């Protein structure tokens, strides 16, 4: 199997490439534009590996996607703009990449005769969930520009299965965390702030709830969908670890030896969804479930940032802390 992974230099993408080569022995082509969140060094260990090749390019450009997809039989599209706050500031790049980029990928895949196309989605498409857990059949209620762009991408991908019989599958995971996550997201931001002796900016009351999934478990779930999933279907990949933002904050503070005095309350995000929750029963029927216990995964993640300061310090230096 030769798999084109788009956005493979990003957080989830790079973790998936590592898993696919080391654990599955798949051949990987990585197409990445190397925007601010794409780090080529995330996969430096594979530079001389004959199972890995890198193509710098844009999923919005047909010549780039044709070049990268040339010898591949499978596509997994991780490439996306994903930071909600940025989508609120300026949504244009989100719709360009997350919708038009996906449309270009689908057209390229259709022309190529790709055997399997996995579109990586998010639980945010279901909107804020007051009670219970979202299933794959639930009504979609995205509430911010980012989640609207991802909803559009999912529906577009599934339309190519219905209209053109392109073998598409959509996965929707809950909040990922783990090594190599860009320090604009909650967990790495808070960890790296504290390692610099800086306070952590907590939105509002801190009572918003997210379901947390260790990135390596998500990678295993995506691989399981690729191997056993049914074309035209959607699969929720949830961690089963619902935590309030204040709970996450207090865990990090305790692990790094700080108290609540390091919390800086900031104005809440506009349209901040109260709670996300996924039902992963469909994934369990494929034989998948999260393997890593939450506390163990959090400790491993925090340790990674402590032991890899040069990785995130170089990002802070390049961006001047403005992501």
C-alpha positions as CSV (number, residue, x, y, z in Angstrom):
1,X,0.0,0.0,0.0
2,X,1.3,3.5,-0.9
3,X,-0.5,6.2,1.0
4,X,-0.6,9.9,0.3
5,X,-0.9,11.8,3.6
6,X,-1.6,15.5,3.2
7,X,-0.7,17.7,6.1
8,X,1.8,15.1,7.2
9,X,4.2,17.7,8.7
10,X,1.5,18.8,11.1
11,X,0.5,17.5,14.5
12,X,-1.9,14.6,13.8
13,X,-0.4,14.0,10.4
14,X,3.2,13.6,11.5
15,X,2.1,11.2,14.3
16,X,0.2,9.2,11.8
17,X,3.2,9.0,9.4
18,X,5.3,7.7,12.3
19,X,2.7,5.1,13.1
20,X,2.1,4.0,9.5
21,X,5.8,3.5,8.8
22,X,6.9,2.0,12.1
23,X,3.8,-0.1,12.9
24,X,2.1,-0.8,9.6
25,X,5.1,-0.8,7.2
26,X,3.2,1.3,4.7
27,X,4.9,3.5,2.1
28,X,4.1,7.1,2.7
29,X,4.1,10.2,0.5
30,X,3.7,13.4,2.6
31,X,2.3,16.4,0.8
32,X,2.5,19.5,3.0
33,X,2.5,23.2,2.3
34,X,4.6,23.9,5.4
35,X,2.5,26.7,6.7
36,X,3.3,28.1,10.2
37,X,2.0,24.8,11.9
38,X,3.7,22.4,9.5
39,X,7.2,21.4,10.7
40,X,9.3,19.3,8.4
41,X,11.6,18.5,11.3
42,X,8.7,16.5,12.9
43,X,9.7,13.7,10.5
44,X,13.4,14.2,10.2
45,X,14.0,10.6,11.3
46,X,12.6,9.4,8.0
47,X,14.6,11.6,5.6
48,X,16.7,8.6,4.4
49,X,13.9,6.0,4.8
50,X,12.8,4.4,1.5
51,X,9.3,4.1,2.9
52,X,9.0,7.9,3.1
53,X,9.0,10.8,0.6
54,X,8.1,14.4,1.0
55,X,6.5,16.8,-1.5
56,X,6.1,20.4,-0.6
57,X,2.9,21.7,-2.1
58,X,-0.6,23.0,-1.7
59,X,-3.8,20.9,-1.7
60,X,-5.5,23.8,-3.5
61,X,-3.2,23.4,-6.5
62,X,-4.0,20.7,-9.0
63,X,-0.4,20.3,-10.2
64,X,0.8,19.7,-6.6
65,X,-1.9,17.1,-5.8
66,X,-1.3,15.3,-9.2
67,X,2.4,15.1,-8.5
68,X,2.0,13.8,-5.0
69,X,-0.8,11.4,-5.8
70,X,0.9,10.0,-8.9
71,X,2.0,6.5,-7.6
72,X,-0.4,6.3,-4.6
73,X,-3.5,4.1,-4.3
74,X,-4.8,5.6,-1.0
75,X,-5.3,9.2,0.3
76,X,-5.7,10.4,3.8
77,X,-6.4,14.1,4.0
78,X,-5.2,15.7,7.2
79,X,-4.4,19.0,5.7
80,X,-6.6,21.8,7.2
81,X,-6.6,25.1,8.9
82,X,-7.8,24.2,12.4
83,X,-7.5,27.0,15.0
84,X,-11.0,28.3,15.9
85,X,-9.8,31.6,17.1
86,X,-8.1,32.3,13.8
87,X,-11.2,31.4,11.9
88,X,-13.1,34.0,13.9
89,X,-10.5,36.6,13.0
90,X,-10.5,35.7,9.3
91,X,-12.4,32.8,7.9
92,X,-11.2,33.2,4.2
93,X,-8.2,30.9,4.4
94,X,-10.3,28.3,6.2
95,X,-12.8,28.0,3.4
96,X,-10.0,28.1,0.8
97,X,-8.0,25.2,2.4
98,X,-10.8,23.2,4.1
99,X,-13.3,23.3,1.3
100,X,-11.7,24.3,-2.0
101,X,-8.6,22.3,-1.1
102,X,-10.7,19.2,-0.4
103,X,-12.6,19.7,-3.6
104,X,-9.3,19.7,-5.6
105,X,-8.1,16.7,-3.7
106,X,-11.3,14.8,-4.5
107,X,-11.2,15.7,-8.2
108,X,-7.5,14.6,-8.4
109,X,-8.4,11.4,-6.7
110,X,-11.3,10.7,-9.0
111,X,-9.2,11.3,-12.1
112,X,-6.5,9.0,-10.6
113,X,-8.8,6.2,-9.6
114,X,-7.8,6.2,-6.0
115,X,-8.9,3.1,-4.2
116,X,-9.6,4.7,-0.8
117,X,-10.0,8.4,0.3
118,X,-10.1,9.1,4.0
119,X,-11.3,12.6,4.9
120,X,-10.2,13.6,8.5
121,X,-13.0,15.5,10.2
122,X,-13.8,16.8,13.7
123,X,-16.4,16.4,16.4
124,X,-17.0,20.2,16.2
125,X,-19.3,19.7,13.2
126,X,-22.0,18.4,15.7
127,X,-22.0,21.7,17.6
128,X,-22.5,22.1,21.3
129,X,-24.0,19.0,22.9
130,X,-26.1,19.6,26.0
131,X,-26.5,15.9,26.9
132,X,-25.8,12.5,25.6
133,X,-23.2,11.9,22.9
134,X,-23.1,12.6,19.2
135,X,-23.6,9.7,16.8
136,X,-22.7,9.6,13.1
137,X,-26.4,10.1,12.2
138,X,-27.0,13.2,14.3
139,X,-27.9,16.6,12.7
140,X,-24.8,18.8,12.0
141,X,-24.9,22.1,13.8
142,X,-21.5,23.9,13.4
143,X,-21.3,27.2,15.2
144,X,-18.1,28.8,14.1
145,X,-16.4,29.4,10.8
146,X,-13.8,26.6,11.3
147,X,-16.4,24.0,12.1
148,X,-18.6,25.2,9.2
149,X,-15.7,24.7,6.8
150,X,-15.0,21.2,8.1
151,X,-18.7,20.3,7.9
152,X,-18.7,21.5,4.3
153,X,-15.6,19.3,3.6
154,X,-17.3,16.2,5.0
155,X,-20.4,16.7,3.0
156,X,-18.5,17.4,-0.1
157,X,-16.4,14.3,0.3
158,X,-19.4,12.1,0.9
159,X,-21.1,13.6,-2.2
160,X,-18.2,12.3,-4.3
161,X,-19.0,8.8,-3.0
162,X,-22.7,9.2,-3.9
163,X,-22.3,11.0,-7.2
164,X,-19.0,9.5,-8.5
165,X,-18.6,6.3,-6.5
166,X,-15.3,7.5,-5.2
167,X,-14.5,5.3,-2.2
168,X,-14.7,7.9,0.5
169,X,-14.8,7.5,4.3
170,X,-15.0,10.3,6.9
171,X,-13.6,10.1,10.4
172,X,-14.5,12.6,13.1
173,X,-12.3,12.6,16.2
174,X,-12.5,14.5,19.5
175,X,-9.9,16.8,20.8
176,X,-6.4,15.3,20.1
177,X,-3.4,15.9,22.4
178,X,0.1,14.5,22.4
179,X,3.7,15.1,21.1
180,X,4.3,17.6,18.3
181,X,1.1,19.6,18.8
182,X,1.7,23.3,17.8
183,X,1.7,25.5,20.9
184,X,-1.3,27.5,20.0
185,X,-3.7,24.8,21.3
186,X,-4.8,24.6,25.0
187,X,-2.6,21.8,26.4
188,X,0.8,22.6,24.7
189,X,0.1,26.4,25.2
190,X,-0.4,25.9,28.9
191,X,2.5,23.5,29.3
192,X,5.0,25.7,27.4
193,X,3.8,28.9,29.2
194,X,4.4,27.3,32.6
195,X,7.8,26.0,31.5
196,X,8.6,29.7,30.8
197,X,7.2,30.8,34.1
198,X,4.3,32.5,32.4
199,X,0.6,32.4,33.4
200,X,-2.0,30.4,31.5
201,X,-4.9,32.2,29.7
202,X,-8.1,30.4,30.7
203,X,-11.3,31.3,28.8
204,X,-14.2,32.4,30.9
205,X,-15.3,30.1,33.7
206,X,-13.2,27.2,32.4
207,X,-16.3,25.0,32.5
208,X,-16.4,24.2,28.8
209,X,-16.2,20.4,28.3
210,X,-14.1,18.6,25.7
211,X,-13.6,14.9,25.0
212,X,-9.8,14.3,25.0
213,X,-8.2,11.7,22.7
214,X,-4.5,10.8,22.8
215,X,-3.2,11.3,19.2
216,X,-1.6,7.9,18.9
217,X,-5.0,6.3,19.6
218,X,-6.6,8.4,16.9
219,X,-3.9,7.3,14.5
220,X,-4.7,3.7,15.2
221,X,-8.3,4.4,14.8
222,X,-7.8,6.0,11.4
223,X,-5.7,3.0,10.3
224,X,-8.5,0.7,11.4
225,X,-11.0,2.6,9.4
226,X,-8.7,2.4,6.3
227,X,-8.5,-1.3,6.7
228,X,-12.0,-2.3,7.8
229,X,-14.2,0.7,7.3
230,X,-17.1,0.8,4.8
231,X,-17.1,3.2,1.9
232,X,-19.5,6.1,2.2
233,X,-19.6,5.9,6.0
234,X,-18.7,8.2,8.9
235,X,-16.8,7.0,11.9
236,X,-16.6,8.9,15.2
237,X,-13.3,8.4,17.1
238,X,-13.7,9.6,20.7
239,X,-11.4,9.4,23.6
240,X,-14.1,8.9,26.3
241,X,-12.3,11.4,28.5
242,X,-14.7,14.4,29.0
243,X,-13.0,17.1,31.0
244,X,-13.7,20.7,31.7
245,X,-11.0,23.2,30.7
246,X,-10.4,24.0,34.3
247,X,-9.8,20.3,35.1
248,X,-7.2,20.2,32.3
249,X,-5.6,23.3,33.6
250,X,-5.4,22.1,37.2
251,X,-3.9,18.8,36.0
252,X,-1.1,20.6,34.2
253,X,-0.5,23.0,37.0
254,X,-0.2,20.1,39.5
255,X,2.1,18.1,37.2
256,X,4.5,21.0,36.8
257,X,4.4,22.1,40.4
258,X,2.3,25.3,40.1
259,X,-0.8,26.6,41.9
260,X,-3.9,28.4,40.8
261,X,-2.2,31.7,41.0
262,X,-0.8,30.9,37.6
263,X,-4.2,31.1,36.0
264,X,-5.1,34.3,34.1
265,X,-8.8,34.5,33.4
266,X,-9.4,36.0,29.9
267,X,-12.6,37.0,28.0
268,X,-14.5,34.0,26.7
269,X,-14.3,33.1,23.0
270,X,-17.1,34.3,20.8
271,X,-19.8,31.6,20.3
272,X,-17.7,29.2,22.6
273,X,-19.3,25.7,22.4
274,X,-20.2,24.4,25.8
275,X,-19.6,20.7,25.3
276,X,-18.5,18.2,22.8
277,X,-19.1,14.4,23.2
278,X,-18.8,11.6,20.8
279,X,-20.3,8.1,20.7
280,X,-17.6,5.7,19.3
281,X,-19.8,2.6,19.3
282,X,-19.4,2.2,15.5
283,X,-15.6,2.2,15.9
284,X,-15.8,-0.4,18.6
285,X,-17.6,-2.7,16.2
286,X,-14.5,-2.4,13.9
287,X,-12.4,-3.6,16.8
288,X,-11.0,-0.3,18.0
289,X,-11.0,1.4,21.4
290,X,-8.6,3.9,23.0
291,X,-5.7,2.1,24.6
292,X,-3.9,4.9,26.5
293,X,-5.3,5.9,29.9
294,X,-5.9,9.7,30.1
295,X,-3.6,10.4,33.1
296,X,-0.8,8.4,31.6
297,X,-1.2,10.0,28.2
298,X,-1.2,13.5,29.8
299,X,1.9,12.8,31.8
300,X,3.6,11.4,28.6
301,X,2.6,14.6,26.7
302,X,3.8,17.0,29.4
303,X,7.1,15.1,29.7
304,X,7.6,15.3,25.9
305,X,7.3,19.1,26.0
306,X,9.7,19.3,29.0
307,X,12.3,17.1,27.1
308,X,11.9,18.8,23.7
309,X,12.2,22.5,24.6
310,X,14.3,23.2,21.5
311,X,11.3,22.1,19.3
312,X,8.8,24.5,20.8
313,X,11.3,27.3,21.7
314,X,12.3,27.5,18.0
315,X,8.6,28.0,17.1
316,X,8.2,30.7,19.7
317,X,11.3,32.4,18.3
318,X,10.2,32.2,14.7
319,X,6.6,33.4,15.4
320,X,7.5,35.7,18.3
321,X,4.7,33.9,20.2
322,X,2.1,35.1,17.7
323,X,0.6,32.1,16.0
